[in-house]
Amino acid sequence: MRTTTRRDGIFDAVDRLIGTGGIQAVSMRAVAAEAGVSLRLVQYYGKDKNTLLTASLQRLSDRSIRRWREQRSRDASLRSVIGGYFAATLPVDDETRAFHRISVSMEHMAVTGTEPAASAYRAHLAATGAEFTAACLDAVPELGEETAGSIVNTAMALGHGLGSLLMAGRVTEESARATVAAMVADLPD
């Protein structure tokens, strides 16, 4: 087995554990058992639980941004850019639900100042915000950085809140999509 395959297997195990049992399900021993590898190998890739969680968030963040990039075109309208963001991030399938679970867990760690997770979460928000703002400016250059940033912050806040409401069963997927549609309809072309 190649090293990259073992590493991927370990971080896939972290993702599965969070996806099924939340952040509290992740321990070094649980990851080793889930990945079918030794505890020592898990410790090679992550010195502790926070390191594993941080790497998992970074990996899922990269995947989320890549997924969103693939769904949008450079000549897209502002409505399609914003709609595409929600299509890529609303927790409606296994991958987006796992990402939302990790994101909420990392947000908690960021709010409490737990490092390195706090830095990883801030980096994720910055990367998402930068990519999202650039996409809005590609669609409507005359928006300007400040207006585009405001639109992005509103969409990210709505997406995060809707995602949590959806995961907690407060709203249905249908009503979450209707909320997104109403927000997108209010945007200029």
C-alpha positions in Angstrom: 0.0 0.0 0.0 1.4 3.4 -0.9 1.9 6.1 1.7 -0.7 8.5 0.0 -3.2 5.7 0.0 -2.7 5.0 3.7 -2.9 8.7 4.5 -6.2 9.0 2.4 -7.5 5.9 4.2 -6.8 7.5 7.6 -8.5 10.8 6.7 -11.4 8.9 5.1 -11.8 7.2 8.4 -11.8 10.5 10.3 -14.5 11.8 7.9 -16.6 8.6 8.4 -16.4 8.8 12.1 -17.5 12.4 12.2 -20.2 11.7 9.7 -21.7 9.0 11.8 -20.9 10.0 15.4 -19.8 13.7 15.3 -16.5 15.1 16.5 -16.7 13.2 19.8 -16.5 9.9 17.9 -13.0 10.7 16.8 -10.1 9.4 18.8 -6.7 8.2 17.7 -7.7 4.6 18.5 -11.1 4.9 16.8 -9.4 6.2 13.7 -6.9 3.4 13.7 -9.7 0.8 14.0 -11.9 2.5 11.4 -9.0 2.7 8.9 -7.7 -0.8 9.7 -4.2 0.4 10.5 -2.0 0.6 13.6 -2.3 3.4 16.2 1.3 4.2 15.4 0.5 4.9 11.8 -2.4 7.2 12.7 0.0 9.1 15.1 2.5 9.4 12.2 -0.1 11.4 10.2 -1.6 13.3 13.1 0.0 13.8 16.5 -3.3 14.2 18.2 -7.1 14.5 17.6 -7.0 18.2 16.8 -4.3 17.6 14.1 -6.4 14.9 12.5 -9.5 17.1 12.6 -7.7 20.1 11.2 -6.3 18.0 8.3 -9.7 16.6 7.7 -11.3 20.1 7.5 -8.6 21.3 5.1 -9.2 18.3 2.9 -12.9 18.7 2.9 -12.6 22.5 2.4 -10.4 21.9 -0.7 -12.9 19.4 -2.0 -15.9 21.7 -1.4 -14.2 24.6 -3.2 -13.3 22.4 -6.1 -16.8 21.0 -6.3 -18.2 24.6 -6.4 -15.7 25.7 -9.0 -16.7 22.8 -11.2 -20.4 23.8 -11.0 -19.9 27.4 -12.2 -18.7 28.9 -15.4 -16.7 32.1 -15.7 -19.5 33.9 -17.7 -22.1 33.0 -15.1 -24.6 35.6 -13.8 -24.5 36.7 -10.2 -27.7 34.7 -9.6 -26.1 31.5 -10.9 -22.9 32.1 -8.9 -24.9 32.5 -5.6 -27.2 29.6 -6.6 -24.2 27.4 -7.4 -22.7 28.1 -4.0 -25.8 26.9 -2.3 -26.1 23.9 -4.6 -22.5 22.9 -3.7 -22.8 23.5 0.1 -26.3 22.8 1.3 -26.1 19.6 3.4 -28.3 17.3 1.3 -26.0 14.3 0.6 -23.5 12.3 2.6 -20.5 14.4 1.5 -22.1 17.9 2.2 -23.6 16.6 5.5 -20.2 15.4 6.7 -18.6 18.6 5.7 -21.3 20.7 7.5 -20.8 18.5 10.6 -17.0 19.0 10.5 -17.5 22.7 9.8 -19.8 23.3 12.8 -17.4 21.3 15.0 -14.5 23.4 13.8 -16.4 26.6 14.3 -16.9 25.6 17.9 -13.2 25.0 18.3 -12.5 28.4 16.6 -14.8 30.2 18.9 -13.2 28.7 21.9 -9.7 29.3 20.5 -8.7 25.7 20.2 -5.6 25.5 18.0 -4.8 24.4 15.3 -8.4 23.8 14.5 -9.3 27.5 15.0 -6.7 28.6 12.4 -7.8 25.9 10.0 -11.4 27.0 10.2 -10.5 30.7 9.7 -8.3 29.7 6.7 -11.3 27.7 5.3 -13.6 30.7 5.7 -11.0 33.0 4.1 -10.5 30.7 1.1 -14.2 30.2 0.6 -14.8 34.0 0.9 -12.0 34.9 -1.5 -13.1 32.3 -4.1 -16.8 33.3 -3.8 -16.0 37.1 -4.0 -13.9 36.6 -7.1 -16.7 34.6 -8.7 -19.2 37.4 -7.9 -16.8 40.0 -9.4 -16.3 37.9 -12.5 -20.1 37.9 -12.9 -20.6 41.6 -12.2 -17.3 43.5 -12.1 -19.1 46.8 -11.3 -20.2 45.4 -7.9 -16.9 46.3 -6.4 -15.0 44.5 -3.7 -17.0 45.8 -0.8 -20.5 45.1 -2.2 -19.4 41.7 -3.5 -17.9 40.9 -0.1 -21.2 41.9 1.6 -23.2 39.7 -0.7 -20.8 36.8 0.0 -21.0 37.3 3.8 -24.8 37.3 3.6 -24.8 34.1 1.5 -22.3 32.3 3.7 -24.2 33.2 6.8 -27.5 32.1 5.3 -25.9 28.9 4.0 -24.4 28.1 7.4 -27.6 28.8 9.3 -29.8 27.0 6.8 -27.4 24.0 6.8 -27.7 23.8 10.6 -31.5 24.1 10.5 -31.7 21.4 7.9 -29.4 19.1 9.7 -31.3 19.6 13.0 -34.6 18.9 11.3 -36.0 22.4 11.7 -36.4 22.9 8.0 -36.9 20.5 5.1 -34.6 20.4 2.1 -37.6 21.8 0.1 -38.0 24.8 2.3 -34.3 25.4 2.5 -34.2 25.4 -1.3 -37.2 27.8 -1.4 -35.3 30.2 1.0 -32.3 30.1 -1.3 -34.4 30.7 -4.4 -36.0 33.7 -2.7 -32.6 35.2 -1.9 -31.3 34.5 -5.4 -34.4 36.0 -7.0 -33.7 39.3 -5.2 -30.2 39.6 -6.7 -29.5 41.7 -9.9 -28.8 39.7 -13.1 
